[in-house]
Amino acid sequence: MAYPATFVDIQNEVISRVRLDTTNDLARTKDWINQVYADVCVDTEAVQDWSAMSLTAGTWVYDLSASIIRIKAMYVTPVSGGGASAALVPVSPEQIIDWRQANGATQATDGTITHYAVFGYGKMMVYPTPSAADTIDIFYVKSPTALSADADVPVIQEPYVTECLVNGASYKAAVFLKDPDSELFRRDFEQARAKFRAHLRRKQGAGTLQFREPGGGFLAPSDPSTDVRGWYGA
């Protein structure tokens, strides 16, 4: 297999490993590879980007872009100037609703919002209600662009791309064929994904994955796998 691998290299390797038909199974193979590609990138948060969204005075519920899979951090730049805000604090939708019930449709008096809550598939509410057309800068996880041309190269670096995509797509193909070796492919895929996830964590450097509170301290996460407060004496 060629190194580094292109889309066609990965296709040929999967077809060879699982003994697929080079003609009849080619479209399925491409789909399986892209399914695994998206799965690995989203699961490990390998593909991240930045985007800006405008607020509207008096509006507290917004549609998120479909490209935003997970929000990593957000801050607000007031249209009136004065510099960017501290990172917005994530809370539950119920918390914002409680605040609105207690305080009414309170509008931000200092030109910015302080909290947000994501609900449903692509909705977000903010608090206090914006009083101006401020800008939210969003750092987020997104799905990778699907591989299409034979010469396309995945964003995942070698040696991880070969192990993750070939083993993952081979597992899907083996399940389709009811191959008794499917569990072996699944095991190899899970190990490859774990290695890639560990690589990305080391690449980030030493640091906590906690949400920071304005003024210091950390918020307990909803995902206990990222709760590393004890490592830093929090």
N, C-alpha and C positions, 0 to 999 in steps of 0.2 A: 504494500500500500504506500502511496506517495506521502511524503512528509515535507512540509505541512499539508494537511488534507484539504481538498476542495470538495464541493458538493458532489461532484461526479465520483470522486474517489470514495467518499463515504457510501454512496449508493452501491458502487461495485463491491465494496467490502461486505455490506449487509447481504446483498444478493448471493455472494459467494458463501458466506458463513452459514446461512439458513437454507441454501440451495433453492432459491427462488427462481422463477422464470424471468429471464432478462427482458422479455417483452410484455407479457401479461401482468406481471407483478411490479413493473417499473413505477407506475403512478402511485400504487399503494406504498411502495418503498419511500418515495419522495415525501408522501404525506406523513408516514411514520417518523421519518427523520425530522421534519419540521415540528411535529407534535412534541417530540423529545427535546428538540432545540428550545422551544418556548417553555416547556416544563422546567428544564434545567436553569435557564436564564431567570425565570421568575422566581423559582424556588430559592436560588442562591443570590438573587438580586444583583446579578452580574451586569445588567444593562440599566443605567440610571441617566437621568437628564434633568434639565431645568426648564421651567416655563413661567410665563407671567400671565396673570389674570386680573382684569379690572373689576373692582367692586362698584356697586351702585348705591347711591345714598338712599336709605330707607329700605333696602332689601337685605334680608338675613339668610335666605336659602338660595343656593347656587348649584348649577350643573357642573360637574367636573368633566374635563376632557376624557374621552374614551381611552386615550393613550396612557392615562395615569392608572397604574395598577396598584401601587402602594405609595403613600406619602411618607417621605423621610423627614422633611423639615419645611417650614414656611415662615416667612416674615413679611411685614407690610412696609411699604414706602408711601408716606402720606403725600397726596397731591399738593398739599400746602408747603411741602418742604420740611426740613428739620431732621432728615436722616431716617434710616431704617429702624424699625421696631426691634424689640427682642423677639426671639423665636415664639411663634404662637403656641399656646398650650393645648394639646389634645384632651378633650373631655368627652363624656357620653352625650348623646342627643338628649337624654332625660335631664341631664344637668342644665343644659342650655334652656330647655323648656321650663324647668323649675325657676331659673333666674328670670326668664321673661314673665312668668306668672307672678313672681314676687315683685319685680321692678317695672313691669309693663314693657312696652317696646322701646326700652332705653336705647338712645342713640349715643355713639361714642362722642365724648366731649373733648377728647384730646387729639382727635383726628385719626385715630386708629382703633382696630379691634385687638382683642387679646387672646380669645379662645376660639376653637373650632371643633366640630364633630362631623365625622363622615357617617352617613347612613345609607342603607340600600346599596345598589351597585355603583351609582355614580352621582350621589348627591352630597352636599356639604352645607351645614349651617354654621353661622358665625355669631360671636357675641363680643361686645355689644353690637347693636345694629349700626352699620356704617353710616356716617353722616356726610361722607364725601366719596368721590370716585377715586379712592386710593388703589394702589396696585399691590397684589399679593405675588410674591416670588415663591414658586413651588419647586422643591427638589424631590424627585419621584423615581420610582422603579417603573420600567416599561417593558413590554414584550419586544423581542428582537424582530427585525424585518425578516420575513420568511425567505429562506434560500430558494432561488429560482433558476438562475443560469448555472450551467455546469461548472463554470469557473468561480462561482461565488465562494467566499471564504467566511466561515462563521466568526463571530466576534470572540468566541471562546478561544483562548490561546492553547497551543499545543504544550504539553502532551495531553491536555484534558479533553480537547475536542474529539479526538479519535476514540478514547475510552468511553466518554459519555454518550456521544451520538451513535457510534456503531453498536455498542452493547445495548443501549436503550431501544434503538430501532430493531435490533435483532430480537430483543425480547418481545416486542409487539408483533413482529412477524412470526415468531415461534408460537405465540398464543393463537394467532390466526390459523396457523397450520396444525395446531394441537400437537406440537412437537414436545416430546417428553423432556427435552433439554431446556425448556423455557425458563425454569426456575434458576438454572445456571446463568443464563443471560441476565435475569433479573438481579441475581446476587452481584454479578460483575458490574452491572449498571449502578446499583446502589452504592457500591464501594467507590466507583469512579466519581459519582456525584459528590460523595462525602469528601473525597480528596480535593475536588475542585472547590467545594465550599470552604474547606480548611485553608486552601491557598488564598482565596479572596480575603478571608479574615486576617491572615498574616500580612497580606498586601496593604491592608488598611492601617497597620501599625497598632501599637498599644493604645488602648483607650476604651472607655465604657460605651456600651451601646444604648444606655438609658436616655430617655427624654430628659432634657434639662428644664428645671423650673426657672422662671425669671427671678433673678436675685440669688441663684445658687440652689444646690440640691438636685435630686433626681426624682422623677416620677416612677413608681412601680409599673412595669409593662404588663400588658395583657398576655403577652407571650412569655412564659416563664423561662424559655430557653435562652432569652437575652438578658435575664436578670443577673447581673454581675456586680450588684452593689457591694456584696461581701468582699470582693476582691480589692475594693478601693477604700474599705473601712467606712462605707456609708452607713 
